[in-house]
């Protein structure tokens, strides 16, 4: 964690939480977070509690055709068991295949959050979740009534129901990100709650089981209909109330960072595809390491395979009694819920205390190795105390691998790409998981043992982790700063008024390594420290120094070039540079005529004034007043401009007026050089001509990537 010794200007993270822009975290935000946590847990999906759900579905007759066909084990060995081995295996394989597919929805959910906002995503996810349970309830009702269903239609209805339930759950879960700026000092806790909701949702099937056993004569279909109604009538409105809206999210982010953020970071399908492509570019730069990590992550994710999906038959094999299956399944879900509720957030906060993400990732790796070893040794032991330890280790293993993947992504991706990079990682793990699922299922079908594949996958995962840890310790392949694409570097640099990371580091008064570390940090205090550095008087002077160094037109501190001198210099430069080596806009704009009729009067508007070619100097005050709305101006300022400037005070505040001039004046100068300024000139009460209205027009080819002047371009400097 040592800093660059040649970086005396780097003060590190902002140490004063009570500074001028300190942000209070209101009790209302905590209350809304807790309400949303409860609603998200209620609509947690099928996959988290699939071992208990599997027993419920089996008892309702789902996939009973596997027993009738006599495939993979025929009838149950226990007369009291409603499920045969073939039925268990088919149900487990379908559920695991769906859980792998669900890994891809993690990425899609992030895109929906960016496009819809947290409130719509949260409430919409609950509605989809409830619809999925209605589909499952209808299927269970048909099976309980003995309705004739084909294996294909039965399987299709089940798959559709589970997909709707768990996709809705994932979309609701991603809405936790809507609280990041409402609780900026507890972002690790917010993200940990997002992860542990899936664990806490394991309590739900135990409650449904209790409703079935309550002696009221309800079938599984009735219970699922009641559950779907609870999600729709309770969880959905709670999500709508508790999750911040898009406007709240943006305004709070601006309050914390003192910078506006876009309303949508992903715009349509094209934006989503572009986001995926850029995440892929980041991953390609360390392709070998990432492939190794995905393989290790897949083996770790699948290590508790039998515990997660076939707890019931595995317990019968270990203990040799029928009642042991339901008992071990209940223990697993209780451990999943309680450990997710308490250990998950604790691990997230502990890992977030490390300044370097690499250190937190290593800690997660050591925890994963320890839990794998415990499960491999204890899973076949017929002792309830030791099985409790084994099941707990299995649950902690699942929590740790998700934290590992998220923190690993932070090592390689800047903050605005962590979601897409993590999504691709999880999708890769989900896709590769089909290989161990098929292998383990074949082992169970051929040998009839559930303990053997559980131990085998844990031992293989352990061996892979030992190799991975040795490789990481010897090769040190993790970069000290995230991988920044050229467009990422330009985006960060533009925040500091320059065109490169090196110049941005100079403007902020930090070394390049320190600047990269702080700009890629997920800590709000680190980000604010950089932004504070960018808004100092010294930073403004350093921006001007960068402009003097980078501009092709040389100037001195003591003299400024006039507009005509700059225009002349641009003409000289455009004549010396080949056409294919310069912007089309490097050359001054053509003299477009202002159309007049034969009498030369068409540019005059009776009762108002005349339309003439203008200049930056004569248009500046008119444009600044129109945008900012100061000086007794009768109309209103430009809405988006006023929204960005509102933190500086009222329109007539001298500081705000000065900032407005500093923003707009360079654009007008640029318009005069490479475009055309039109003005309506009128005679004032004092007899002098003044500009009443102004318009800047740019001829074809005069813009730089769609802007008047691209930050960092020669025209800009």
N, C-alpha and C positions, 0 to 999 in steps of 0.2 A: 504493500500500500504506500510505499515511499513516493513522495512527490518529486518532480524535477527540481534539483537544487538551484537551477538557474531561473527560478520562477518566483522572485520575491514579491511580485505584484499579485500573486494568487492568494486570496484570503481563505480559500476553501469554501465549504458550504456556509450559507448565511447563518450565523450563530444566534441572531437576535430574533426570536419569534414575535417580539413586541415592537418591531420596527415600524416605519411609516406606513408600510403596506401590509402589516400583519393581518391575517384573515382569521376571524373567529369561527369556530365550529359550533353551531347552535345546537341546543338540546333537541330541537325539532328535527334536525337532520338525523340524529341518532335514533329518534323514535321512528322516523320514516324508514330508516335502514332495517330496524328490528321488525317492523311490520312487513316489509318486503321479504325479509329472510323467512318469516313464518309462512307467507303466501307461496314463496318459491319452494319451500320444503313440502307444503301440502300438494303442490303440483310437480313433485319430483320425478315422476316417470316410473317405468317398469324395470328398467335395467338395474338400478341400484339395489332393488330387493328381489332380484329374479329367482333366487333359490326358493323363497316362500311363495312367490307368484307361481313358480313352476308346480309346486305341490297343489295350489288352489286350482290351477288350470287342469292338471292331471285328474284331480278328483271330479271336476266338472265334465270329464270325458274328452278333453282336447287330445287329438292325435291318437285316439283309441284304436283307429284303424291299423296302427303299427302292431298292436297286440294281436288283432284279428288275423293279420297277414302272417303272424309268426316270425317276423323279421327280427333278427338281432337279439334273441333271448326269449321270445314267446311270452307266455303268461308269467305273471309275477311269482317268485318263489315263496312269497308270503301270502296266505289266503286273505289276510286282513288288509293287504295293500291294494289300493285301487289302480296302481300304476305298474306296468310291466317294465323291465329293463329297456326294451326297444323304444317304448314310449318316452321314458326318461331321456334316453340318448338323443332321440329325434328332437324333443323339445329343447334340450340343452344346446344342441347344434344350431337350431334355428335362432334361439335367443342370442347365442354368441355371435352368429353371423350378423344379426341385427345390431349388436353392440359394436361390431367392427364398422358397419356402415354408419353408425351414429358418430363415429370419429370424424367423418367428413362433414357432418352437420355443424361441428364446432366452428369451422371456418365460415360456413354459410351464415351462421348465427351472427358472427362478427360483422359481416357485410350488411345484414339486416339492421343491426344496431346503428351502423353508420348511415344507412339510408332512411330509416324510420324514426330513429331516436329511441331512448330507453323506455319512455312511457308506452308508446305504441307497441314496441317489441315485447315488453313485459306482459301487458294485458292481452295482446294478440296471441302470445305463446300460451297463456293459460286457456284461452278459448280453444285453440287447436288441441291442447292436451285433453280438455274435457270432451271434445268431439271424438278423440281416439278412444277414450274410455266408454263412450256410448257405443262405438263400433264393437269393442270387446264385450260389453254387456249384452249386446244383441246376439253376438255369436254364442256366448255362454248360455243365453236363454234358449237359443235354438237347440243346442246340445242337450241341455237339461230336459227339454220337452221331447227329445227323441226324434227331432225332425231329420229327415233324410238329407245329408249333405255329402257331396263328393270330397275326397281327399284334397283335390286341387282347390275347390272353393273354400273349404275349411282353412287350408293353409294360407290362401290369399287374403281372406278376411282377417286372420290373426296377424299376418305380417303388416297389413294396412293399419290395423288398430295400434299395434306396438310402435310403428313408425310415427304415426300422428302423435301418440302420447309422448314419445321421447324427443322428437323434433320440437314439439311445443315446449317441453321442459328445458331443452337446451337454449331455445330462443329467449325464454323467460330468464334463465340463468345469466345470460350475457348482459342483461339489464343492470346487473350489479355495477357495471362500469359507469352507469349514470351517476353514481355517488362519489366518483373519484375526486371531483372538485369541490363537493360539499364537505368532504372530510379529508382535506389534502395532507394532513399529518398522519393519517392512518390508512394510507392506500394499501399497504401490505395486508392489513386486517380485512379490508373490503374484499381484496382478491382472494384471501384465504376463505372468507365466508362463501364466496362464489364457488370455490372448489368443494367445500365441505357440505354444501346443500345436498349434493348427490348422495353423500353418506347418510346425512340425517333423514333423507327420504326413505331409507331402509326401514324406518319405524312404521311407515304407512301400511305395508302389507300385514304387519303384525296386528295393527288395529282392525284391518278388514277381516283377518282371521278371527279376531275376538268377536266381531259382529256376526260372523257366520256361526260361531259356537255359542252365541248368546241365548239360544233356545227360542227364538221368535219365528222359526220356520222359514227364514229367508234363504234363498239360494244365492249363488255367486252373482248371477245376473242382477238380482235386486240390489245387492250390496254395491256393485259397480255403478249402477244407475244413481244410487244415492251419493256415491263418491263423486261422480261426474257433476251432479247438481251442486255439490259443495264447492267444487273448483270453480264452476261458472258463477255461482251466486255469492261466493265469499272471496276466493283468491283473486278472481279477475278484477272486481272493483277495488280491492285493497292494492293490487299492483298499480291500477290507474291512479289511485290517490297518492301512493307513497313514492313511486319512481319519479324523479325530476323530469320535466318536459324538456324538449330540445332547447327552447328559449332559456329555461332555467340553467341548463347544463352550460350553454354558451356564455351567458352573463356571469355565471359563477366562475367559469374558467378565466374570463377576462378580469374579474375581480382579483383572482389569485395571481395570475400571470401578468396582469396589466397589458395584455395583448388580446385582440379578438381572435377567435378560431372560426373556421368555416362552418356554415350551417350543416353541410354534408361533406365528409371527406371522401366518400365513394358516390359517384354520380352515375347511376344506371349500370347496365350490364358491361358497357365498355370500360367504365371506371373499375368495376370488379375484376375484369380480365387483366387490366393494366396493373392492378394491385398484386394479383397472383404472379404476373410476369416479373415484377420487380422483386418480390419475395424470392422467386426462383433464382434470379440473378445473384442475390446475396448468398443463397445456399450453394450455388455452383462454385463459389470461390474457395470452399473447403469441402468439396464433394466427398472425398474419401473419409474424412473425419465424421461427416454427417451420416454417411451410410453406416459406419460402425456404430454410431450413436443410436440410429433407428433400429438396428438389429438388437442391440443391447436393451433398448427401451421396449421393443416388442416382446422379448423373452421375459423381461420383468413384468410387463403388463399381463402376460398370460401365465405367470407363475402360480397365482392362486386360482387357476382355471377351474379345477374340480371343486374347490371350496365355494367359488362364486356361483357355480351353475348346478352342481350335483352333490350338494352337501348331504342330502337325504340318503341316497344309496351309499355314499362313502361312509357315513356314520354306521350304517347297517353292517358294512364290511369290517369296520374297525371294532365295533362293540358287539356285533352279532345279535342285536335285538331290533325289533320293528320300531319301538318307541324312540330309539336313539336318534333316528333320522330327523324327526320333527324337533327334538331337543337341540341337536347341533345346528340345525337351520335357524332356530330362534336365537341361539347364542351368537351365530355369525351376524345376523341382522342387528342385534343389540350392540355388539361390538362395533359394527359399521357405523351405527348411528351415534353412539356416545363418543367414540374416538374421533369421528368426523366433526362432532360438535365442539370438542375440547382440544384434542391433539392437533387437528388440522390448522386452526387459527394460530395455535402456539408455535407450530413449526414454521408457519409463514412469517410470523413476527420475528422469530429467532433468525431465520435465514435473511430477512430484510435488514437485520442489524449489521451484516457484513457490508463494508463499503464496496468491496469488489464482488461482483456476481460470481466470479470464478470460485471464491471461497465458499459461498453458499451452495454451489453446485457440487463441490467436493463433499461437503457435509452430507448432502442428500445421497450421494453415492455410497458413502460409508454406512448410512442408515439402511439403505436398500440391501447391501451385502449382509448386514447383520440379520435383517428380517428374513432374507432368503435362507440363510443357514438355519435359523430357528425352525422355519416351516419344514425344511427338508429333513431335519432330525426328528421333530415331534409329531408330524402329521399321522404316522401309523401307530402311535402309542395309545392304547385303550385306557386313558386316564382323563377324566373330565377337567381336572385342573390343568394338565398339560395341553389338552385340546384348547382350553381357553387361551393359553399363552400362544399356541400356534395360530389360532384364528385372529388374535389381536395383532400378531406379527404380520399376518396376511393383509389385514386392513391397513396397517401403517405402511406397508409396502406399496399399496395402491395410492395412498395419499402422497407418499414421497415421490413416486415416479411422475405424478402430475406436476408437483412443484419443481422437480428436476427439469422437466421439459420446458416449463415456462421460464425458469431462471437460465437454462441453457440458451434459449432464444434471445434473452436479454444480452448475453455475451456477444452475439453476432449481429443483432439488429438494433437500429436506433428506435427510440420510443414509439414513433408513429408507425413502425413496421413490426413491432413485437407481436401484435395480434395475428397478422397474416403469416409471419414466419412460424409462430407456434401452431397455427392452424395447419400449415403444410406438414409440420412434424407429426402432429397428431393424426393427420390423414395418412401419412406414410406408415405410422405404427398400425393404424387400423387396417390398411391394405395388406401389410405383411403378416398381420395376425391370422389371416386365413390359413397360412402354412402350418403353424403349430396346432391350430384347431383341428385341421384335418388329420394330422399325425396323431394327436392325443385321442381323437374319437376312434380312429382305426385301432389304436392300442386297446381301448376299452372294449370295442366290439369283438376283437379277436381273443383277448385274454380274460375279459370279464372282471378285471380288477380296476378299482378307482384309485387306490392308494399308490399303485406303481406309477401311473402317469403323473400324479401330483408330485411325487419325489423326483421323478426323472426331469421334469421341466425345471424344478428348482435347482437341481444339480447343474444342468446345462447353463441356466442363467447365472449361477454362481461362477462357473468357469469363465463365461463370457465377461463378467464384471471384473474378475481378477486380471484378465488380459487387458481389459479397457483401462483399468486403474494403472497398471504397469506402463501401458503406452502413454497415458496422459502425464505420468510423473517423469518419464524419460524424454518424451518429445516436446512437452509443453506446447501443445498445438492450439490452445485457446488464445485468441488475440486479446491484448490489453484494452483495446477500444473496439467498438462495434464496426462492422463493415458498412461504410457509407458509399452509396452509389453516387455517381457524379451529380445527379439531380438532387440527391439528399444534401450533398455538400453545398450546392447552390442555394437550396432553400434555407439552410441554416445560416449561410453567409448573408443572404438578403436581409435577415433580421437585424444585421449589424451594418447595413448599408454598403456592403462590399460584395465582391464576386467570388471569393475563394475562402476556404477554411483557414489558410495561413493568414490572410488579411483580417479575417474575423477574429482570430486569436490575438493579433496585434491590436485591433481596436478595443477588445475587451481587457487588454493589459495582462494577458496570460500566455504561457508557453503553449505551443501547439498540442503536446500530449495532454496537458491539463485541460485545455479547452475541449479537446475531443472527449475526455472522460466526463466533464461536467455537462456538455451538451447532449451526451447520450445517457445521462443518468435518469433513472425513473423517479428520483427524489424531487419533490416540488421545491424544496429549499435550494437545491443545487441549480435548478432552472431559474429560480428567481435571483439567485446570486449573479448569474450571467446577465440576466436582463437588467438588473440594477447597474452592473458595470457598463452596459451599453448606453445608459441614459445619463452618464456623467459628462461634465464639460470636457474632461480630458479625452473621452471617447470621441466626442464630436470633432475635436481638433485632430485626432488620429485618423478619422475618416477623411478629412480634408487632405491630410498628408498622403494617405493611400491614393486619393484622387490625383494629386500632383505627380506621384510616382507612376501611376498606371496610364494616365492620359497621354495620347499621342501628341497633344498640343501642350507645349511647355509653358508654365507660368511661374511667377515668383510669389512669395508671401506678400510682398509689399505692393504689388500691382495686379489688378484684375483685367482680363481681356474684355473688351466691349463685344456686343453682339456682332457687329460688323467684322471685327477682327476674328472672332471664332468662325463666322461664316466663310471668311476668306481662307482661313486655315483649313476648313473642311473641304473647300474647293481644291486647294493645293493637294491635300491628302488623297482625295478621290481621283485626281488626275495622275497621281504617282502609283496608285495601287491598282492592280488588274481587276477587271470587273468581277471575276469569279473568286476574288479574295476579300471582298469587302461587302458590307451591307449595301443594299440598294439605297437605303436611306442615308448613306454617308454623304451623298451629293445633296446640295440644297434643292428645295422643291422648285418645280417649274412655276413660272409666273402665270398661274391660271387667271384669266381675265374675269372681272366682275361685269356680268352682262349688262349692257345699257341699250336703250333704243336709239333711234336716230337723233333724238334731241338730247341724249345723255342724261335723261331724268328718271329712268326706270329704277335706279338704285336709291331713289328718294321716296320716303313714305310720308305722305301728306299728314301733317299734324304731329309727326314724331321726330323725324330726322333723316339722316342719310346713311346708307350702308357703304362702308369703306374698308379697304385693306388696313388691318390693325397691326399693332406691335405688342410685344410682351409688356413693355413699360406702360402703355396706355390702357391695357386690358386688365392688369393685375388686380387693382383694387375692386373693379367690378366683379371679377370672378371670385375673389376671396370673400367678398361680402355675400355673394349669392350662395356660395357653398357653406359658409360658416354662420350666416344670419345675424351679424352684429351691426352696430352703428345705427340702430333705429330702423333697420330694413323692415319693410311692411310685410313681406312674405315669410316663408320658413326656409331654413337651410336645407341642403341636400341630405335626406334622411340617413343614409349609410355613413356619410362623412360625419354628421353630427353624433351618430351613435358611437363612432370610434373616438371622437374628441370629448365626449361628455365627462370622462374622468378628469379632464383638465379644468373644468369649471364651466360657468355660463358663457354664452357666445361673446359677450363684451369683455371677458377676462383678458387682460393684455397678454398673458402667457399663451392663452389659446389662440388669440389672433396672430401672434408671432409664429406659432407652430403652423397654423393654417397657411400663412404666407410662405413659410419655408418648404411646405409640401407642394404647394401649387405653383409657385414662381418658376421652379426649374422646368416644369411641364410646359408652361407658357413660352419660356425661352426656347425650348426644344420645338414647340409648334411653330414658332417664328422661323426657326432654322430649316426645318425639314417639311413643314406643312404650310397651312394658310390660316391666318387669323382674320376673321371678319368682325367688324364692330358697327354698332349703331351709334352714331355720334349725334348728340343733341346740344342745343345751346341752353345753358343754365340761366338762372335768374341774375347772375352776376355778369352775363354776357359772354362767358367763356364756354368753349366746347368741352363736353365731357362724354365719357363712354357710358351709355345706358344699358347696353347688352353686348355680349361677346360670344363668339363661337369659334372653336378651334377645329379645323378640318385637316385630315391627313390623306394625301394622294396615294394611289396604289403603290405598294412596295415600300412605303415610308415608315411602317411600324416594325418594331423588333419583337418577333414572336408574339404578336398581338398586343404589344404594349407600346406606349409612347417612347419609353427608353428602358431597356432591360437593365436591372440592377447588375452592375459589374461590367457592362459593355463600355466600349470606348466612348460612345455618345454620352452615356451617363456620367462617366468621369469628366 
